[in-house]
Amino acid sequence: MDVEECIPSRRSVRAYQDKEVPEGEIRKILKAGAMAPSAKNLEPVRYIVITDKEKIKELSGKVKEKLKHLGGKYKERAETEEDIVFYGAPLLILLVGNREKWTRIDCALAAENMMLQARGMGLGSCYIGFMNKIEDERETLESLGIEEGQELYSPLIFGYPEEWPQDKEREPEVQNWIK
Ligand SMILES: Cc1cc2nc3c(=O)[nH]c(=O)nc-3n(C[C@H](O)[C@H](O)[C@H](O)COP(=O)(O)O)c2cc1C
């Protein structure tokens, strides 16, 4: 798939087949992250790969507990058995790093590279900002291997989609073009 097809067809996937992602595919996704640009070429992004279903379920449960406090539709959905956090994805990759000025941006750039790589290989993905609900839970973070002095910046899920969301047209809002 070339880049002009890959970019518009990458959409956030929120329903996954119960099918593991082979290790070789996971390594290609990680490699795409590593190839992203980084400030001062410092390459500060670290990757935590989670394929353990029980661990993913446990994390989903912890985030759901927090979502209950938001009230409204979140509370309602968090009280069901549904995995409203990771959508049944078999692979979670957390992009973490130090607290230096540019690391959050470096992680975001690596994240998009990874989601595009995944799309090119027929895998869906989604950025899971909801995981920030547990970003201060040191014990949980440590259980994942996130070290003291590191932040969780970009949590991503991957897997084989139940179905692909439709491509979507989006136009850039060019505010000014100085010729
Ligand atoms: C920083 C960030 C956080 C996000 N957090 C979530 C999330 O917690 N759950 C979710 O389902 N989607 C999440 N998304 C996905 C967005 O909702 C999605 O990218 C947006 O609706 C556009 O749709 P598209 O990705 O299909 O183009 C997040 C995206 C970004 C960039």
The ligand as a Gaussian input file, in Angstrom:
#p B3LYP/6-31G(d) Opt

LIG

0 1
 C       -4.357000      12.184000      21.835000
 C       -5.499000      11.305000      21.391000
 C       -6.237000      10.621000      22.352000
 C       -7.276000       9.758000      21.954000
 N       -7.923000       9.022000      22.899000
 C       -8.886000       8.149000      22.519000
 C       -9.505000       7.294000      23.477000
 O       -9.194000       7.304000      24.676000
 N      -10.455000       6.427000      23.032000
 C      -10.829000       6.365000      21.718000
 O      -11.685000       5.560000      21.390000
 N      -10.229000       7.145000      20.788000
 C       -9.277000       8.018000      21.149000
 N       -8.626000       8.783000      20.206000
 C       -8.986000       8.650000      18.788000
 C       -9.742000       9.884000      18.248000
 O      -11.063000       9.897000      18.772000
 C       -9.746000       9.803000      16.712000
 O       -8.420000       9.891000      16.250000
 C      -10.587000      10.912000      16.079000
 O      -11.941000      10.749000      16.390000
 C      -10.431000      10.937000      14.545000
 O      -10.788000       9.702000      13.978000
 P       -9.764000       8.823000      13.101000
 O       -8.602000       8.446000      13.986000
 O      -10.552000       7.632000      12.683000
 O       -9.299000       9.636000      11.945000
 C       -7.599000       9.630000      20.584000
 C       -6.819000      10.318000      19.631000
 C       -5.784000      11.125000      20.016000
 C       -4.952000      11.810000      18.962000

